[in-house]
Amino acid sequence: MTIASIAALQIGSDPAGKAASLEKVLSRETEIKGAGLDLLVMPEAFLGGYPKGSDFGTRLGYRLPEGREDFARYYENAIDLDGPEVAELEALSQRTGATLVLGVIERGGSTLYCTAIFITPADGLVAKHRKLMPTGSERLIWGLGDGSTLPVLKTRFGTIGAAICWENHMPLFRAAMYAKGVDIWCAPTVDHRDVWRSSMRHIAHEGRCFVVSSCQYQPSPEVLGAKVDGWDDTRDLIAGGSLIAGPLGDVLAGPHEAGEGLITSEIDTAELAKARYDFDVVGHYSRPDIFDLTVDETPRPGVRFTSTAAASVDED
């Protein structure tokens, strides 16, 4: 079956922390189940939070003690993938029948990663994608992913992949994911600008795929009760704009601009063959005689341990 109901949930992390953020999703269970969703995409860094405007006490050449305290609190609010938050989401997926793709801040030892996780009703957490290249000062708080977490998920209604926020702007990353056969491109983000929406429509048109862009919504700091120096408190901190685009770049749902909310669209991935008839970016419209892309998918840990069998010792 190739027909599916897909959705973006525009929602913001709760300033009270990951437990409160999780409860915001769980409280929408009736709405999610009632929509009969096959796929639900949620924003970047939803569990763990996106600390927009924070500098973590870092100046060129030194770090302030209060910044270390800020990071310790941020680290505490991150999640472990074998922790209770993921277990709750697995149960939600099972109860609603929806595959979930959402952004979390993942603890990996003492390093944090901006990660998208894939959860299915039948098997729970099945895959993760760590953001390859944190943008700008995000590199202060997040490690870089490697090629070992570039999964695609095969479902009854098509192949799902994910790219987080600005790594959607990496042409070679996109080429690699197109080559993996992505039919539904999930884009958890915190970018609310109009140009982002143009990028989402471009990726749908370029990849001849469906795109689900799910953005956080955060009201102005003044509404949250915390004044931020230099921020116009008449503007939302993160203004949303979630949308769903079709394989010719047409907008199927959204952009959602009125606070938090769910946008949905029924799609048929069998339609992708028609869309790719005149443009298959990694197929008949590629030029492998001129261009070549090699993707290294081996894990790149900071330390590797190897062992050899102990040499036998002859004794008299």
C-alpha positions as CSV (number, residue, x, y, z in Angstrom):
1,M,0.0,0.0,0.0
2,T,1.4,3.4,-1.0
3,I,-1.1,5.8,0.5
4,A,-0.3,7.3,3.9
5,S,-1.4,10.1,6.2
6,I,1.7,12.2,7.2
7,A,1.9,15.1,9.5
8,A,4.2,17.7,11.1
9,L,3.6,18.7,14.7
10,Q,4.6,22.2,15.3
11,I,5.4,22.3,19.0
12,G,8.0,23.9,21.3
13,S,10.2,22.5,24.1
14,D,8.8,23.4,27.5
15,P,11.2,25.7,29.5
16,A,10.4,23.5,32.5
17,G,12.5,20.7,30.9
18,K,12.3,17.4,29.1
19,A,9.5,15.8,31.3
20,A,7.2,18.8,30.6
21,S,8.1,18.7,26.9
22,L,7.3,15.0,26.7
23,E,4.0,15.6,28.5
24,K,3.0,18.2,25.8
25,V,3.3,15.4,23.1
26,L,1.5,12.8,25.2
27,S,-1.3,15.2,25.9
28,R,-2.0,15.2,22.1
29,E,-2.5,11.4,21.9
30,T,-6.2,11.7,21.1
31,E,-5.6,14.2,18.4
32,I,-2.7,12.1,16.8
33,K,-4.7,8.9,16.9
34,G,-7.9,10.6,15.6
35,A,-5.9,11.9,12.6
36,G,-5.1,8.3,11.6
37,L,-1.5,9.1,11.0
38,D,1.1,6.8,9.5
39,L,4.0,9.3,10.0
40,L,4.4,12.1,12.5
41,V,7.5,14.4,12.3
42,M,8.4,16.7,15.3
43,P,10.9,19.5,15.5
44,E,14.7,19.6,16.0
45,A,15.9,19.4,19.6
46,F,12.4,19.1,20.9
47,L,13.4,16.8,23.8
48,G,16.4,18.6,25.4
49,G,15.7,22.0,23.9
50,Y,17.2,24.5,21.5
51,P,18.8,27.2,23.7
52,K,18.4,30.0,21.1
53,G,20.4,33.1,22.1
54,S,22.6,31.4,24.7
55,D,26.3,31.7,24.6
56,F,27.3,29.3,27.4
57,G,29.8,31.8,28.8
58,T,32.2,31.3,25.9
59,R,34.5,34.0,24.6
60,L,37.4,33.5,22.2
61,G,40.2,32.1,24.3
62,Y,38.3,31.5,27.6
63,R,35.1,30.1,29.2
64,L,33.2,31.7,32.1
65,P,32.3,29.6,35.1
66,E,28.6,30.4,34.7
67,G,28.8,29.0,31.2
68,R,29.9,25.7,32.5
69,E,26.9,25.8,34.9
70,D,24.7,26.5,31.9
71,F,26.1,23.5,30.0
72,A,25.7,21.2,33.1
73,R,22.0,22.1,33.2
74,Y,21.7,21.5,29.5
75,Y,23.5,18.2,29.7
76,E,21.1,17.1,32.5
77,N,18.1,18.0,30.4
78,A,19.4,15.8,27.5
79,I,18.2,12.3,27.1
80,D,19.7,8.8,26.9
81,L,18.2,6.7,24.0
82,D,17.6,3.8,26.4
83,G,15.9,6.1,28.9
84,P,12.3,6.6,30.0
85,E,11.5,9.4,27.5
86,V,12.1,7.1,24.5
87,A,10.2,4.3,26.2
88,E,7.2,6.7,26.6
89,L,7.4,7.6,22.9
90,E,7.6,4.0,21.8
91,A,4.4,3.3,23.7
92,L,2.8,6.4,22.1
93,S,3.8,5.1,18.7
94,Q,2.3,1.7,19.5
95,R,-1.0,3.1,20.8
96,T,-1.5,5.5,17.9
97,G,0.0,3.4,15.0
98,A,2.1,6.3,13.9
99,T,5.8,6.1,13.0
100,L,7.6,9.0,14.8
101,V,10.6,11.0,13.6
102,L,11.7,13.7,16.1
103,G,14.6,15.7,17.3
104,V,16.3,15.1,20.6
105,I,19.4,16.1,22.4
106,E,21.2,12.8,22.9
107,R,23.8,12.1,25.5
108,G,26.8,10.2,24.1
109,G,29.2,9.9,27.0
110,S,30.1,13.4,27.9
111,T,29.2,14.8,24.5
112,L,25.8,15.9,23.3
113,Y,24.4,15.3,19.9
114,C,21.6,16.9,18.0
115,T,19.8,13.7,16.9
116,A,16.7,12.6,15.0
117,I,15.3,9.3,16.2
118,F,13.0,6.9,14.3
119,I,10.3,5.0,16.2
120,T,7.9,2.5,14.7
121,P,4.7,1.0,16.2
122,A,6.0,-2.6,15.8
123,D,9.7,-2.2,16.8
124,G,10.1,0.9,18.8
125,L,13.4,2.8,18.4
126,V,14.9,1.5,15.2
127,A,17.4,4.1,14.0
128,K,19.0,7.5,14.7
129,H,20.6,10.2,12.7
130,R,23.1,12.5,14.4
131,K,23.4,16.0,12.8
132,L,26.6,15.9,10.7
133,M,27.5,19.6,11.0
134,P,26.1,21.8,13.8
135,T,25.8,25.4,12.6
136,G,27.9,28.2,14.0
137,S,28.0,28.3,17.8
138,E,26.0,25.1,18.0
139,R,29.4,23.5,17.8
140,L,30.1,24.7,21.3
141,I,27.5,22.4,22.7
142,W,27.0,19.6,20.2
143,G,29.4,17.0,18.7
144,L,29.5,16.2,15.0
145,G,27.8,13.1,13.7
146,D,29.5,10.7,11.3
147,G,28.5,8.6,8.3
148,S,27.4,5.7,10.5
149,T,24.1,7.3,11.3
150,L,22.6,8.1,7.9
151,P,19.7,5.6,8.0
152,V,16.7,5.3,5.8
153,L,13.6,3.5,7.1
154,K,11.7,1.2,4.8
155,T,7.9,1.3,5.4
156,R,4.9,-0.1,3.7
157,F,4.2,3.4,2.2
158,G,7.8,4.4,1.2
159,T,11.3,5.0,2.3
160,I,11.9,7.6,5.1
161,G,15.0,9.6,5.7
162,A,15.9,12.7,7.8
163,A,18.1,15.8,7.6
164,I,18.2,18.2,10.6
165,C,17.9,22.0,10.0
166,W,20.8,23.4,8.1
167,E,22.3,20.1,7.0
168,N,19.5,20.3,4.5
169,H,21.6,22.9,2.8
170,M,24.5,20.4,2.3
171,P,24.3,19.4,-1.4
172,L,26.4,16.3,-1.0
173,F,24.4,15.1,1.9
174,R,21.2,15.5,-0.1
175,A,22.8,13.6,-3.0
176,A,23.6,10.7,-0.6
177,M,20.1,10.6,0.8
178,Y,18.5,10.8,-2.7
179,A,20.7,7.8,-3.7
180,K,19.3,5.9,-0.7
181,G,15.9,6.2,-2.3
182,V,14.2,8.6,0.1
183,D,10.5,9.0,-0.7
184,I,9.5,11.0,2.4
185,W,12.1,13.5,3.5
186,C,11.8,14.5,7.2
187,A,13.2,17.9,8.2
188,P,13.1,18.6,11.9
189,T,14.2,22.3,12.3
190,V,14.2,25.5,14.3
191,D,14.5,27.7,11.2
192,H,11.3,29.7,10.8
193,R,12.3,32.1,8.0
194,D,10.6,32.3,4.6
195,V,13.7,31.3,2.8
196,W,13.7,28.0,4.7
197,R,10.3,27.3,3.3
198,S,11.7,27.9,-0.2
199,S,14.5,25.4,0.6
200,M,11.9,22.8,1.6
201,R,10.1,23.2,-1.6
202,H,13.3,23.1,-3.5
203,I,14.4,19.8,-1.9
204,A,11.0,18.3,-2.6
205,H,11.3,19.4,-6.3
206,E,15.0,18.4,-6.6
207,G,14.6,15.0,-4.9
208,R,11.2,14.3,-6.3
209,C,10.1,13.4,-2.9
210,F,7.6,14.4,-0.2
211,V,9.0,16.7,2.4
212,V,7.8,17.2,6.0
213,S,9.3,20.2,7.7
214,S,8.5,20.4,11.4
215,C,9.6,23.6,13.2
216,Q,9.5,24.4,16.9
217,Y,7.3,27.2,18.1
218,Q,8.6,29.4,21.0
219,P,6.9,32.6,22.0
220,S,8.8,35.7,22.8
221,P,11.1,35.6,25.8
222,E,8.9,38.2,27.5
223,V,5.9,35.8,27.2
224,L,8.1,33.1,28.7
225,G,8.9,35.4,31.6
226,A,12.5,36.0,30.7
227,K,13.8,39.2,29.1
228,V,16.6,38.6,26.6
229,D,18.9,41.5,25.9
230,G,18.8,42.7,22.4
231,W,15.6,40.8,21.5
232,D,12.5,42.5,20.3
233,D,9.9,41.0,22.6
234,T,7.1,41.6,20.0
235,R,8.6,38.8,17.9
236,D,8.3,35.0,18.6
237,L,11.7,33.5,19.5
238,I,11.0,30.7,17.0
239,A,8.0,31.4,14.9
240,G,7.2,27.9,13.3
241,G,6.1,27.7,9.7
242,S,6.0,23.9,9.4
243,L,4.9,22.6,6.1
244,I,4.4,19.6,3.9
245,A,5.5,19.7,0.2
246,G,4.9,17.4,-2.7
247,P,7.4,16.0,-5.2
248,L,7.0,18.9,-7.7
249,G,7.6,21.5,-5.0
250,D,3.9,22.2,-4.4
251,V,2.8,23.0,-0.8
252,L,0.3,20.4,0.4
253,A,-0.2,21.7,3.9
254,G,0.9,24.8,5.8
255,P,3.0,26.8,6.4
256,H,1.6,26.8,9.9
257,E,2.1,30.2,11.5
258,A,-0.4,30.4,14.4
259,G,1.5,28.9,17.3
260,E,1.5,25.2,18.0
261,G,-0.5,22.8,15.9
262,L,-0.7,19.7,13.7
263,I,-0.8,19.9,9.9
264,T,-1.6,16.8,7.9
265,S,-1.7,15.5,4.3
266,E,-2.7,12.3,2.6
267,I,0.0,11.2,0.1
268,D,0.5,8.4,-2.4
269,T,4.1,7.5,-2.9
270,A,3.1,5.6,-6.1
271,E,2.9,9.1,-7.6
272,L,6.7,9.5,-7.3
273,A,7.3,7.6,-10.5
274,K,5.4,10.2,-12.4
275,A,7.4,13.0,-10.8
276,R,10.7,11.3,-11.5
277,Y,9.9,10.6,-15.2
278,D,11.7,13.7,-16.4
279,F,14.1,14.3,-13.4
280,D,15.7,11.5,-11.4
281,V,18.6,13.4,-9.8
282,V,20.6,10.2,-9.0
283,G,19.4,8.2,-11.9
284,H,18.9,9.2,-15.6
285,Y,19.6,12.9,-14.8
286,S,23.0,12.2,-13.2
287,R,26.3,12.1,-14.9
288,P,28.4,9.5,-13.2
289,D,31.0,9.7,-16.1
290,I,31.8,13.2,-14.8
291,F,30.8,13.4,-11.1
292,D,31.5,10.8,-8.4
293,L,30.4,10.9,-4.7
294,T,31.9,8.5,-2.1
295,V,30.1,8.3,1.3
296,D,32.1,6.9,4.2
297,E,29.6,5.2,6.6
298,T,32.1,3.8,9.0
299,P,31.8,4.9,12.7
300,R,34.4,7.4,13.8
301,P,34.8,7.1,17.6
302,G,37.5,9.2,19.2
303,V,39.2,6.1,20.6
304,R,39.4,2.6,19.1
305,F,40.5,-0.5,21.0
306,T,41.8,-3.6,19.3
307,S,43.0,-6.9,20.8
308,T,45.0,-9.8,19.6
309,A,45.0,-13.4,20.9
310,A,47.8,-13.9,23.5
311,A,50.8,-15.6,22.1
312,S,51.2,-19.2,23.4
313,V,54.2,-19.8,25.6
314,D,55.9,-23.2,25.5
315,E,57.0,-24.4,28.9
316,D,59.6,-27.1,29.6
